[in-house]
Amino acid sequence: MKMRRTAIAATAAAALALSACGGDDEGGDAEVQTGDEDSFTNELTFGTGGTAGTYFPLGDELAAIFEDNIEDVSVTAIETGGSADNLGGIYQEEMQLGLSQNDTAASGVAGEIEDLDGIELDNFGWISNLYPEAAHIIVREDSGIESIEDLEGQTIAVGDVGSGTRAISDAILAAHGIEEGDYTAEVADFGTSTDMLADSQIDASIFVVGTPVAGLTQLAASTDVSLLGIEDEMTETIAGESGAEAYDISADAYDFLDEDVTTVSVFAALVASTTQVSEDLGYEITAATLENAGDITLEVGENITEENALTGIGDIPLHPGAQRYFEEQGIELP
């Protein structure tokens, strides 16, 4: 199997290109666009996330699974800004596969991703839910910050450009009465934010990632940190604003935890282009994902099952290949 390269996607440029090519598109056809024989490709660029989070290592392992189990396919996993960046890359036909939070994907379908001028992203389809992504609200143990309300006036890493973390960060802070302008927002990927927290350059980092995430484990090995919890009534408010669900980070997820921490979670999903990934290839990608999840070394791989495959799909369209796979397996479709 060939070595896969990595690269950083130009998030800002992609966002500008998206806005520019939106032109006269004021919503468009609600049905997903599909390609033809001339537009389909077996050379796939797979948008993941930052290297310190879960998206990149998981995407790299999935890319290996696809190359090992699908004939004549080449998959290059690349480092990106995350969910919105990946959806934008698929829309621009610069990527053919991507990882995305389900709430961000739903916003893309509805034309509600910030800075994209209401453009409805209509050329991607759901392959499978992968695992829950929990909001981690991380502070230094010596910071004196004991609650989310204490974050007012602080400098907070709120996610990378093009990630799905920012919307969840905003919802969490707003539910606690902390609005834009009440704090200093640091836009950074997870790895950068943990480095900045270790160096006391920021006061907190909010990130939506699979549990456990190696970047936090590594940070905790050298810096005393805490996770801030969310009160039950607040999780309900956040759910109403963002679509996230209440979720408990287990005490055994990280060595520094003494008890479960209540937070909110969305779901990480695998999506594919419908204009560049054919129905047949989409079918094979779905089969390879669900039938070889046991080969994934990351703990989140345990969540990748047929039973969970459609969790969180909502109004997001299925890729035609995934739909055929689920129908053959007798799985009830939404």
N, C-alpha and C positions, 0 to 999 in steps of 0.2 A: 504494500500500500504506500502511496506517495506521501511525503511530508506535507502537511497543510501549513500555509503561511498565515501570518496575522497582520492586520493593518488597522489603523484607526480611521473610522469613517468621518468625513467632513460634515458634521452635524449642521453647523450654521449654514453652510453652502447648500446642503440638501433641503433645509427648511426654506431658504430663499428660492431655490429652484421649484419647490412645491408650490409656493405662493405665486410665483411667476407663471407657472403652467396652469394654475387654477383658472385664470382668465375669465371666461364666460361661464364656468361651471358653478351653478348656483344650487347644487344638490344632486342633479343628474338622476340616472336610473337607480332605483333602490336595489335592483338585482346585481349580483356580482358579475363583473366582466370576465369573460373567458377568452383564451387565445385560440390560435389555429396552429396547424402543423409547422408553419414557417417560424412562428414565434417561440415554440417550445425548445427547451435546451436541457441537456443532461450535465452541463457544467454549471454547478450551483455555487453561488456565494451565499454564505450562511451568516446573517447578522446575529451577534450574541450580546455582549455587554462588556463591562470592565473586567480586567484580569483578577481583581481582588474579590469580586463577587462570585455568584454561583453560575450566572449565565455563560460566561466564557468557558470554564472547564466543562460544564455540561454540554454546551454546543460542540466543543471539540470532541468529546466522547461520542456524541450522536453522529457527528460527521464521520467518525471512524466506523460506526455501526452501519451507516448507509453505504459507505464504500465497500465494506466487507460483505454486505448482504444483498446489494442491488447491482446487477450487471451494468457495465458501461456507464457508470456515474462517477463524476468527480465533484467533491464537496470541499470548499475552502471556508473554514470557520474564521471569521474576522472579529476583532475587538471593535465595539461601537459604543455609542452613548447609551444604548438600551432600547426600550420598547418603542417609543415614538420614532427614534432614529431608524429602527429596523423597518417599521411600517412605512416610513417615508422612503426608505431605500427600495422596498418592494414596489411601492407606487411608481417610483422613477425607473423601475426595471434595472436597478443597479444591484439588487439582491434578489434572490429567489426563495430563500428560506429565512425565517427570523423567529426569535423568541420575544414574547410580549406579555405584559400583564394583561389579564382579561379585561380589566376596566379600561385600560388604554386602547385596546383593540376595539372595544365597544364604542368608545369615544371617536375613534377613527372612522368607523362605519357610519356614525351619526353626524360626522363633520364637526366634531366638538373638540378637536385637539387644538390647544392654544397655539396661536401664531400661524395657523394654516388657513386662515381666512374662510373657514366654513367648508373647506373642500372635503367631500365624502370620499374616503379611501375605499374604492370599490373593486379592487383587483387582488384581494387576498382572501384565503379561506382557512378555516380552522382545521388543523390536523389532529391535535390531541391536547387536553390538559396534561400538565406534567407534575406539578407539585404546588402546595401552598407557599406563598411568599409573605413573611411576617414583617411588619414594621418594627425595626429595632431603633430605639431612642437611647443613644449611648452618651454617657457623660463620664468625666473623670471622677473617681471616688473622692478626690480632694477638692472638687469644685464648689462644694456647698449647695449644689443643685439637687433638690430632693423630690421635685415634682415637675410636671410639665408647665404649670403656672410659673415656676421659677425661671423658665426660659425667656420670659419677657425681658427685653433689653440685652440679650446675649447674642453672640455670633454663632449661627447654626448652619451646618452643612445640610442642604435640603435636596441633594441629588444632582446628578449630572445633567447637562443640556441633552435633551432627547431621551431622557429616562422617564419611566412611569412613576418614579419616587416623588417628584415634586408635587403632583396633585394630592397624593396621600399625605405628604408633609403639611401642605397647606390646610387640608381638612382636619388633621390632628390639632394643629396650632389654633385654627379658627374655632374649633369646638371648645377650646379652653380660653377663648377671648383674646387670643394673640393674633393680630392681623398684620398684613404687610406694612412695614414701617415701624412696627413695635419691636423689631429685632433686625439684626444684620444677616442677610442671607448670603451664604457662601456656596456657590455653584461648583460642585466637584464630584468626581467619581468616588466610589467607596474606598478604594485604596488610598487616594489622596486625602480623603477626609479622616481616615484612621491615623495617617501620618501626622496630619495637622493637629488632631486631638492629642496624640502622644506628645507633641511639642508645645501644647497649650496655645496653639495659634487660633483655635476655635474653642467654644465652650461645650458644644454638643454636635452630634451627627445623627440625622434621621435617615435611615435607609431601609428600603424594602427588598429583602433578600430571603433565599431559602435558609432553613434552620437545620443544623448549625452552619455558619459561614466561616470559612477558614480565616478570612481577614480579621474577624473579631477575635477568634481564638488566638491568633498571632499577636494582636494588640494586647490582649489580656495577659499574655505571657510576660510582657515587659512593662505594662502600665496598669495600675489598679483602676478598674472601670466599673460602672453600674449600668443597668438597664432600667429606665423609667417605665412604670406601668401605667395603664389607662383604666380609669374607673369604669365599671360596667355600664352606667348610664351614659357615659361619654362614648363608649363603643357604639351604642345605638345611634347617637347623633352623627357620629362619623360615618356609620354605615349608610344612613339616609342621605348624606351628602356625597359620598364617594363610591358606594357599592361594595366597600370592603366589609368583611365580616369579623366578628369577635374571634380571637384566637389566643391560645395560651402557649407561650414559649416554655417548654418543659425545663424543670430545674436541672435535668441531666444533660441539657443541650450544651451548657458551658460550665466549666469548672468553678467559675466565680459566683454562680447562682446558688442560693440556698433554698429558693422556692420558685414555683411557676410564676411567670410574669404575664399579665394580661395585656394584650395589644390588639391590633387588627391585622387582617390578612386579605390578600387578593390571591389570584392563581396565576402561575406562569404557564403559558401555552406555547405550543409550536404552531406556527402558521406558515402557509406557503402561497406563492404567487399563483393566481389562476390564469394569468396571461402567458406565463413562461414555464410553469410546471404542469405537464399534461395530466389528464385524469389517471392514466396508467401509472405514471411515476408517482403521483400523489398517493395512489393506492399502495404502491410498494413502500413509500416512505412511512405511511401509517402502519403498515404491517411490520416493517423493520423496527419502528419505535416501540410498539406494544409487545412484540414477540421476542425482543432481545433486550428488554429493559433490565433483565438480570445481569447483563454484562456491564452495566454502569457501575462504576466504583464509588461514586458519590452517594451519600445517604439518601438524597432526594430521589434517587432512582427507585426506591422502594414504593414510592407513591404512583409510579407510572403503570397503570393497569387499565384494562378495558372497563372495569367498573367505574373508574374515575375519569375516563377519557373525555366525557362530555360535560363534566362539572364546570360550571361557570361560563358556558358558551353563550347563554342569553340570546341576544339578537345577532350574534356574529355568524355569518354564513359558513357552512361547511365547505371545505374543498371538495369538488366532485369525486376525487379519488378516495378521500376519507369517507364520504357518504357511501360509496359503493362497498368499502371494506366493512363499515358498521352494519350495513344492510345484510351482507353475507354472513356476518357473525350473529345476526339476530338481535342486535342491540337497538333498543328503542331510540328513535331520533327525536330531537326537540321539535 
